Amino acid sequence: MSKKKVLIVTQEMHPYTESSEIADISRQLPQYIQENGMEIRVLMPRFGAINERRHRLHEVVRLSGMNIIVDDDDFPLIIKVASLQEAKMQVYFLDNDDFFKRRGLFLDDKGVSFEDNADRTAFFCKGVLETVRKFGWAPDIIHCHGWMTSLIPMYLRTAYSNEPIFQRAKVIYSVYNETQEHTFDKGEFVVKASMNGVPDSAVQAYTSGDAVALHEGAIAFSDGVVVGSAVTEDQVMQKLNASDKPVLPYNRTGEFFAEYMDFYHALLAEEVEH
């Protein structure tokens, strides 16, 4: 039996970015599942804070050269890769000077959110799916970590719903107690998140009243949800409790990564049953 393929998409990962809840999970989880019999690939943004020389990033020419459209503008996508020798795994980085050259991840040096975080989110999510398509690598599980990955479940179920390489993919979204959505303008966000093949109603799932609700939209389009933080906003938990999605509750004790594996297998078993 061939190994199941798991795509980890994350906005942060230690040691490339500073230690955080998302960065630490995104570093440990892929190594664990790889050591336990699954094939993995990891994609993340190439933020300016990432030292390319220290981490030995280099461009993957065969994957670079694509253009990603955000709000009718074309932005070049460069793909780079680095190896985590101790984990025997590679990490792929999506790069673009307009969005990721600055040193801050999401905030400037005064602690103010970047005005183009919505554009960066749309670029990254669209770029991830185009990169995987160019890989020619069909994932069984796509596990998204962080608000910057939140549009991927929606794109998979709309614009990419007929793409053969994603036909068997189950998408999981990990909800963490962090987001930049409070800084997004709803009208601008709807325009940035849109693309060919995405109905307006799908983008509207990422809004609540006059506000943007990234976690809620991602939950609506995911096959399963992991609660990644001990404390999660009430509105998000209400959305989660009202849905019929399989949920992996928060846990950071014992062999909790084994629970992630069990969650993956349960979702894959549902596909077999159907």
NORQUIPE-V894171 format. One record per pair of residues at least 4 apart in sequence whose C-alpha atoms are under 8 Angstrom apart, sorted by the first residue. I is the first residue (numbers start at 1). J is the second residue. Records with the same first field share a line. If there is no record, write none. Layout:
I = J / J
//
This chain:
3 = 37 / 38 / 39
4 = 37 / 38 / 39 / 139 / 140
5 = 38 / 39 / 40 / 138 / 139 / 140 / 141
6 = 38 / 39 / 40 / 41 / 139 / 140 / 141 / 142 / 143
7 = 40 / 41 / 42 / 43 / 139 / 140 / 141 / 142 / 143
8 = 26 / 30 / 40 / 41 / 42 / 43 / 142 / 143 / 144 / 145
9 = 42 / 43 / 44 / 128 / 142 / 143 / 144 / 145 / 149
10 = 22 / 26 / 42 / 43 / 44 / 45 / 144 / 145 / 146 / 148 / 149
11 = 22 / 23 / 44 / 45 / 145 / 146 / 147 / 148 / 149
12 = 16 / 17 / 22 / 23 / 26 / 44 / 45 / 146
13 = 17 / 18 / 19 / 22 / 23 / 24 / 25 / 26 / 27 / 44
14 = 18 / 19 / 20 / 23 / 24 / 26 / 27
15 = 19 / 23 / 27
16 = 50 / 51 / 55
17 = 23 / 49 / 50
18 = 23
19 = 23 / 24
20 = 24
21 = 25 / 229
22 = 26 / 145 / 146 / 176
23 = 27
24 = 28
25 = 29
26 = 30 / 145
27 = 31
28 = 32
29 = 33 / 257
30 = 34 / 40 / 41 / 42
31 = 35 / 87 / 89
32 = 36 / 257
33 = 37 / 38 / 39 / 40 / 261
34 = 38 / 39 / 40
41 = 89 / 90 / 91 / 92
42 = 90 / 91 / 92
43 = 91 / 92 / 93 / 94 / 128
44 = 91 / 92 / 93 / 94
45 = 93 / 94 / 95 / 100 / 124
46 = 50 / 80 / 93 / 94 / 95 / 96 / 100 / 101
47 = 95 / 100 / 101 / 102 / 103 / 104 / 105
48 = 100 / 101 / 102 / 103 / 104 / 105
49 = 102 / 103 / 104 / 105
50 = 55 / 103
51 = 55
52 = 56 / 57 / 58
53 = 57
55 = 82 / 83
56 = 82 / 83
57 = 80 / 81 / 82
58 = 80 / 81 / 82
59 = 64 / 78 / 79 / 80 / 81
60 = 64 / 78 / 79 / 80 / 81
61 = 65 / 79
63 = 78 / 79 / 131 / 134 / 135
64 = 77 / 78 / 79
65 = 76 / 77 / 78
66 = 76 / 77 / 78
67 = 74 / 75 / 76 / 77
68 = 74 / 75 / 76 / 77 / 123 / 126 / 127
69 = 73 / 74 / 75 / 123
70 = 74 / 75 / 119 / 122 / 123 / 192 / 193
71 = 191 / 192 / 194
75 = 96 / 98
76 = 96
77 = 94 / 95 / 96 / 127
78 = 94 / 95 / 96
79 = 92 / 93 / 94 / 95
80 = 92 / 93 / 94 / 95
81 = 90 / 91 / 92 / 93
82 = 90 / 91 / 92
83 = 88 / 89 / 90 / 91
84 = 88 / 89 / 90 / 91
85 = 89
94 = 124 / 127 / 128
95 = 99 / 100
96 = 100 / 101
97 = 101
99 = 116 / 120
100 = 105
104 = 108 / 109
106 = 113 / 114 / 117 / 180
107 = 111 / 112 / 113 / 114
108 = 112 / 113 / 114
113 = 117 / 180 / 183
115 = 183
116 = 120
117 = 121 / 180 / 184
118 = 122 / 184 / 189 / 192 / 193
119 = 123 / 189 / 192 / 193
120 = 124 / 148
121 = 125 / 148 / 149 / 151
122 = 126 / 151 / 192 / 193
123 = 127
124 = 128 / 148 / 149
125 = 129 / 148 / 149 / 150 / 151 / 152
126 = 130 / 152 / 155
127 = 131
128 = 132
129 = 133 / 152
130 = 134
131 = 135
132 = 136 / 137 / 138
133 = 137 / 138 / 165
136 = 165
137 = 165
138 = 165 / 166 / 168 / 169
139 = 165 / 166 / 168 / 169
140 = 168 / 169 / 170 / 268
141 = 169 / 170 / 171 / 172 / 264
142 = 169 / 170 / 171 / 172
143 = 171 / 172 / 173 / 174
144 = 149 / 150 / 152 / 171 / 172 / 173 / 174
145 = 149 / 173 / 174 / 175 / 176
146 = 150 / 174 / 175 / 176 / 178 / 179
147 = 176 / 178 / 179 / 180 / 214 / 215
150 = 173 / 214 / 215 / 217 / 218
151 = 155 / 193 / 214 / 217 / 218
152 = 156 / 218
153 = 157 / 171 / 172 / 173 / 218 / 221 / 222
154 = 158 / 202 / 203 / 217 / 218 / 221 / 222
155 = 159 / 160 / 161 / 198
156 = 160 / 161 / 166
157 = 161 / 221
158 = 197 / 198 / 199 / 202
159 = 195 / 196 / 197 / 198
160 = 166 / 197
161 = 166 / 167
162 = 166 / 167
163 = 167
170 = 222 / 223 / 224 / 267 / 268
171 = 222 / 223 / 224
172 = 222 / 223 / 224 / 225 / 226
173 = 218 / 219 / 222 / 224 / 225 / 226
174 = 225 / 226 / 227 / 228
175 = 215 / 225 / 226 / 227 / 228 / 229 / 232
176 = 227 / 228 / 229 / 232
177 = 228 / 229 / 231 / 232 / 233
179 = 214
180 = 184
181 = 211 / 212 / 213 / 214
182 = 211 / 212
184 = 188 / 189 / 211 / 212
185 = 189 / 211 / 212
186 = 190 / 207 / 210 / 211 / 212
187 = 191
188 = 192
189 = 193 / 212
190 = 194 / 203 / 204
193 = 203
194 = 198 / 200 / 203
198 = 202 / 203
199 = 203
200 = 204
201 = 205
202 = 206
203 = 207 / 217
205 = 213 / 216 / 217 / 220
206 = 212 / 213 / 214 / 215 / 216 / 217 / 218
207 = 211 / 212 / 213 / 214 / 217
208 = 212 / 213
213 = 217
214 = 218
215 = 219 / 236
216 = 220 / 236 / 239 / 240
217 = 221
218 = 222
219 = 224 / 225 / 239 / 240 / 245
220 = 243
222 = 245
223 = 245 / 246 / 267
224 = 245 / 246 / 247 / 248 / 267
225 = 245 / 246 / 247 / 248
226 = 247 / 248 / 249 / 250
227 = 232 / 247 / 248 / 249 / 250
228 = 249 / 250 / 251
229 = 250
230 = 250 / 251
232 = 236 / 237
233 = 237
234 = 238
235 = 239
236 = 240
237 = 241
238 = 242
239 = 243
240 = 244 / 245
248 = 259 / 260 / 263
251 = 256
252 = 256
255 = 259
256 = 260
257 = 261
258 = 262
259 = 263
260 = 264
261 = 265
262 = 266
263 = 267
264 = 268
265 = 269
266 = 270
267 = 271
268 = 272
269 = 273
270 = 274
//
